[in-house]
Amino acid sequence: MNLIKYRNFFFALSLVIIIPGIVALYVWGLNLGIDFAGGTLWEIKFVESQKNSKQVSPFDVQNILTKEGDEASSIAKTSDYSVLVRTKVTDEARTNDLKVKLKEAFGQTEDVRLETVGPVISRELSRKAATAIAVSIFAIVTYVTWAFRKVKKPTSAIAFGVCAIIALVHDIIVVVGTFAILGHFFGLEVDSLFITALLTILGFSVHDTIVVFDRIRENLKKYDDFSFEEVVNHSIVQTFARSLNTSLTVVFVLLALLLFGGQSIKTFVLALFVGVISGTYSSIANAAPLLVVWHNFRIKH
């Protein structure tokens, strides 16, 4: 099975996948949760309505908030008798006033969740999130370059590091672009757990890539009479089943969590689900073929 000869097809497929995400990210951006945008996230349960089996719609809640001069950026039902409200930053006194008004309109209520993040904290979280991702990428390229420093010539250690990073960037763009699209059309927000998912994806993806790269390094010593392209293809074929089986076990668990897990972890699980699939694909279809492109370019020039 010669997978390397289809490398241009794989590269084109990757572009088809990531370009819509890049466009969505540029045009719409991410739908930031309160962790990054600041604001109050308030999940309200209408106890009295539940007793009377009378549902309260998000529109009813919106009317109350509008009358009180507190415009909500989004209101969504979480169950028949509870809604999730996202508003601009409000202080405790203002929140208590709104509780009184909601109680007057709908009877007894209960706070399922009430989280408030100020603009200063949200900016600090955004800065730290970007720093964490940048440091992780730098550490990974440094480690991969060092780990493959004794690779057989004419292949260079820096090629392994750079190709690994390109594959990682591909995975990050796929996940972030997907959430930009979902955020625009379905209101899906990204929070601090989304950054945790991105960092986890970086680790998982580079692990999968190193498995392939390590087999390439071993086969370069064993098959002196093979061309570099043949060695890389042989290495991909040897590790293909292992990579696929490992990823599928993770994907099945994530799929179960996505279907039956709690609402609070949906964003985290969905990001991991997309990232694991993308990471497995990029390790086989992008990282290793890029080594061949790099090698051929060096030979020609």
C-alpha positions as CSV (number, residue, x, y, z in Angstrom):
1,M,0.0,0.0,0.0
2,N,1.6,3.2,-1.2
3,L,0.1,6.1,0.8
4,I,2.9,8.6,0.2
5,K,2.1,8.9,-3.5
6,Y,-1.3,10.4,-2.5
7,R,0.3,13.1,-0.4
8,N,-0.9,15.9,-2.6
9,F,-4.4,14.6,-2.3
10,F,-4.0,14.6,1.5
11,F,-2.6,18.1,1.5
12,A,-5.6,19.3,-0.6
13,L,-8.0,17.6,1.7
14,S,-6.5,19.3,4.7
15,L,-6.9,22.7,3.0
16,V,-10.5,21.9,2.2
17,I,-11.1,21.1,5.9
18,I,-9.2,24.1,7.4
19,I,-10.1,26.9,5.0
20,P,-13.8,27.2,6.0
21,G,-12.6,27.3,9.6
22,I,-10.1,30.0,8.9
23,V,-12.7,32.1,7.1
24,A,-15.2,31.6,9.9
25,L,-12.6,32.6,12.5
26,Y,-11.7,35.7,10.5
27,V,-15.3,36.8,9.8
28,W,-17.2,35.7,12.9
29,G,-14.5,34.8,15.5
30,L,-15.1,32.6,18.4
31,N,-18.2,32.9,20.5
32,L,-16.4,33.6,23.8
33,G,-17.8,32.4,27.1
34,I,-17.7,34.5,30.3
35,D,-14.2,33.2,31.1
36,F,-12.8,35.3,28.2
37,A,-15.5,37.9,27.5
38,G,-16.5,38.6,31.0
39,G,-20.1,38.6,32.3
40,T,-22.5,36.6,34.4
41,L,-23.7,33.1,33.7
42,W,-26.9,32.3,35.6
43,E,-28.8,29.1,35.4
44,I,-32.2,29.5,37.0
45,K,-34.6,26.7,38.0
46,F,-38.3,27.7,38.4
47,V,-39.3,25.5,41.3
48,E,-42.9,26.9,41.5
49,S,-43.4,26.3,37.8
50,Q,-42.2,22.7,38.2
51,K,-44.7,22.0,40.9
52,N,-47.5,23.4,38.7
53,S,-46.1,21.7,35.6
54,K,-46.0,25.1,33.9
55,Q,-43.1,25.7,31.6
56,V,-41.3,29.0,31.5
57,S,-39.9,30.0,28.1
58,P,-36.7,32.0,27.5
59,F,-38.9,34.7,25.9
60,D,-40.7,35.2,29.2
61,V,-37.5,35.6,31.1
62,Q,-36.1,38.0,28.4
63,N,-39.2,40.2,28.8
64,I,-38.6,40.5,32.6
65,L,-34.9,41.3,32.1
66,T,-35.7,43.9,29.4
67,K,-38.2,45.6,31.6
68,E,-35.5,45.9,34.3
69,G,-33.0,47.3,31.9
70,D,-30.7,44.3,31.9
71,E,-30.3,43.0,28.4
72,A,-29.2,39.4,28.2
73,S,-26.9,38.4,25.4
74,S,-28.4,34.9,25.3
75,I,-31.1,32.9,27.1
76,A,-31.5,29.2,26.4
77,K,-33.5,26.4,28.0
78,T,-31.5,23.7,29.9
79,S,-34.7,21.8,30.8
80,D,-38.5,22.3,30.9
81,Y,-38.2,24.2,34.1
82,S,-34.8,25.9,33.9
83,V,-33.0,28.4,31.7
84,L,-29.4,29.5,31.2
85,V,-28.9,33.3,31.1
86,R,-25.8,35.1,30.0
87,T,-25.6,38.9,30.7
88,K,-23.0,41.6,31.0
89,V,-21.2,41.9,34.3
90,T,-23.6,42.5,37.2
91,D,-22.9,43.0,40.9
92,E,-24.5,41.0,43.7
93,A,-27.1,43.6,44.5
94,R,-28.3,43.8,40.9
95,T,-28.5,40.0,40.7
96,N,-30.6,40.0,43.9
97,D,-33.0,42.6,42.4
98,L,-33.5,40.4,39.4
99,K,-34.1,37.4,41.6
100,V,-36.9,39.3,43.3
101,K,-38.5,40.3,40.0
102,L,-38.3,36.7,38.6
103,K,-39.9,35.4,41.8
104,E,-42.7,37.9,41.6
105,A,-43.3,36.8,38.0
106,F,-42.8,33.0,38.2
107,G,-42.8,32.1,41.8
108,Q,-40.0,30.4,43.8
109,T,-36.7,30.1,41.9
110,E,-33.4,28.3,42.6
111,D,-29.9,29.2,41.4
112,V,-28.5,26.1,39.7
113,R,-25.4,28.0,38.7
114,L,-24.2,31.6,39.1
115,E,-20.8,32.6,37.8
116,T,-19.5,36.1,37.3
117,V,-16.2,37.1,35.7
118,G,-15.0,40.7,35.4
119,P,-13.3,42.2,32.3
120,V,-9.9,42.4,34.0
121,I,-10.0,38.7,34.9
122,S,-11.2,37.7,31.5
123,R,-8.3,39.6,29.7
124,E,-5.9,37.9,32.1
125,L,-7.3,34.5,31.3
126,S,-7.1,35.1,27.6
127,R,-3.5,36.2,27.9
128,K,-2.5,33.2,30.0
129,A,-4.4,30.8,27.6
130,A,-2.4,32.2,24.6
131,T,0.8,31.9,26.5
132,A,0.2,28.3,27.6
133,I,-0.5,27.2,24.0
134,A,2.6,29.1,22.6
135,V,4.9,27.7,25.3
136,S,3.6,24.2,24.7
137,I,4.2,24.4,20.9
138,F,7.7,25.8,21.5
139,A,8.5,23.0,24.0
140,I,7.3,20.4,21.6
141,V,9.3,21.5,18.6
142,T,12.4,21.8,20.9
143,Y,11.9,18.3,22.3
144,V,11.2,16.7,18.9
145,T,14.3,18.4,17.3
146,W,16.5,17.2,20.2
147,A,15.0,13.7,20.3
148,F,15.8,13.2,16.6
149,R,19.2,14.9,16.6
150,K,21.0,11.6,15.6
151,V,18.7,10.8,12.7
152,K,20.5,9.4,9.7
153,K,21.6,12.0,7.1
154,P,20.6,13.6,4.8
155,T,17.4,13.9,6.9
156,S,17.7,16.7,9.5
157,A,16.4,16.8,13.1
158,I,14.9,20.2,12.5
159,A,12.7,18.7,9.7
160,F,11.1,16.4,12.1
161,G,10.4,19.2,14.6
162,V,9.0,21.6,12.0
163,C,6.8,18.9,10.3
164,A,5.5,18.0,13.8
165,I,4.6,21.6,14.5
166,I,2.8,22.0,11.1
167,A,0.7,19.0,11.9
168,L,-0.1,20.4,15.4
169,V,-1.1,23.8,13.9
170,H,-3.3,21.9,11.5
171,D,-5.1,20.2,14.4
172,I,-5.5,23.5,16.3
173,I,-6.9,25.3,13.3
174,V,-9.4,22.4,12.6
175,V,-10.7,22.5,16.2
176,V,-10.8,26.3,16.5
177,G,-12.3,26.7,13.1
178,T,-15.0,24.1,13.9
179,F,-15.9,26.0,17.0
180,A,-16.0,29.3,15.1
181,I,-18.6,27.8,12.8
182,L,-20.6,26.1,15.5
183,G,-20.4,29.3,17.6
184,H,-21.9,31.4,14.8
185,F,-24.7,29.0,13.8
186,F,-25.5,27.2,17.1
187,G,-24.3,29.6,19.7
188,L,-21.6,27.2,21.1
189,E,-19.3,29.1,23.5
190,V,-15.7,28.5,24.3
191,D,-14.5,28.6,27.9
192,S,-11.4,27.7,29.9
193,L,-12.1,24.0,29.4
194,F,-11.7,24.6,25.7
195,I,-8.1,25.7,26.3
196,T,-7.6,22.6,28.4
197,A,-8.9,20.5,25.5
198,L,-6.5,22.3,23.0
199,L,-3.5,21.5,25.2
200,T,-4.6,17.9,25.5
201,I,-5.0,17.7,21.8
202,L,-1.4,19.0,21.3
203,G,-0.1,16.2,23.6
204,F,-2.1,13.5,21.9
205,S,-1.3,14.6,18.4
206,V,2.4,14.9,18.9
207,H,2.4,11.5,20.6
208,D,0.8,10.0,17.5
209,T,3.3,11.8,15.2
210,I,6.3,10.7,17.2
211,V,5.2,7.1,16.9
212,V,5.4,7.4,13.1
213,F,8.6,9.5,13.2
214,D,10.3,7.0,15.5
215,R,9.6,4.1,13.2
216,I,10.9,6.2,10.3
217,R,14.2,6.7,12.2
218,E,14.5,3.0,12.9
219,N,13.8,2.0,9.3
220,L,16.3,4.5,8.0
221,K,19.0,2.3,9.7
222,K,17.5,-1.0,8.6
223,Y,16.7,-0.3,4.9
224,D,19.8,1.3,3.4
225,D,18.8,0.3,-0.1
226,F,15.3,2.0,0.2
227,S,14.7,5.5,-1.0
228,F,13.6,8.0,1.7
229,E,10.0,8.0,0.3
230,E,9.8,4.2,0.5
231,V,11.1,4.2,4.1
232,V,8.5,6.8,5.1
233,N,5.7,4.9,3.4
234,H,6.8,1.6,4.9
235,S,6.8,3.2,8.4
236,I,3.3,4.6,7.9
237,V,2.0,1.2,6.9
238,Q,3.7,-0.4,9.9
239,T,2.2,2.0,12.4
240,F,-1.2,2.6,10.7
241,A,-3.1,-0.1,12.6
242,R,-1.6,0.9,15.9
243,S,-2.5,4.6,15.5
244,L,-6.0,3.8,14.3
245,N,-6.8,1.4,17.1
246,T,-5.4,3.7,19.7
247,S,-7.5,6.6,18.4
248,L,-10.7,4.6,18.0
249,T,-10.7,3.6,21.6
250,V,-10.4,7.2,22.7
251,V,-13.0,8.3,20.1
252,F,-15.6,5.7,21.3
253,V,-15.2,6.9,24.9
254,L,-15.5,10.6,23.9
255,L,-18.6,9.8,21.7
256,A,-20.2,8.1,24.8
257,L,-19.5,11.2,26.9
258,L,-20.7,13.5,24.1
259,L,-24.0,11.6,23.9
260,F,-24.6,10.9,27.6
261,G,-22.3,13.2,29.5
262,G,-23.3,16.3,31.4
263,Q,-23.9,19.7,29.8
264,S,-21.0,21.3,31.6
265,I,-18.4,19.1,29.8
266,K,-19.9,19.1,26.3
267,T,-17.6,21.8,24.9
268,F,-14.5,20.1,26.3
269,V,-15.5,16.6,25.0
270,L,-16.5,17.9,21.6
271,A,-13.2,19.7,21.2
272,L,-11.3,16.6,22.2
273,F,-13.5,14.5,19.8
274,V,-12.7,16.7,16.8
275,G,-9.0,17.1,17.9
276,V,-8.3,13.4,18.3
277,I,-9.7,12.6,14.8
278,S,-7.8,15.4,13.3
279,G,-4.6,14.5,15.2
280,T,-4.7,10.9,14.0
281,Y,-5.3,12.0,10.4
282,S,-2.5,14.7,10.4
283,S,0.1,12.3,11.9
284,I,-0.4,9.9,9.0
285,A,-1.5,12.2,6.1
286,N,0.4,15.4,6.9
287,A,3.4,15.1,9.2
288,A,5.1,12.1,7.5
289,P,4.4,13.2,3.9
290,L,5.8,16.6,4.8
291,L,9.0,15.0,5.7
292,V,9.2,13.6,2.1
293,V,8.5,17.0,0.7
294,W,11.2,18.6,2.8
295,H,13.7,15.8,1.9
296,N,13.0,16.1,-1.8
297,F,13.3,19.9,-1.6
298,R,16.7,19.6,0.1
299,I,18.0,17.1,-2.5
300,K,17.0,19.3,-5.4
301,H,18.4,22.5,-3.9
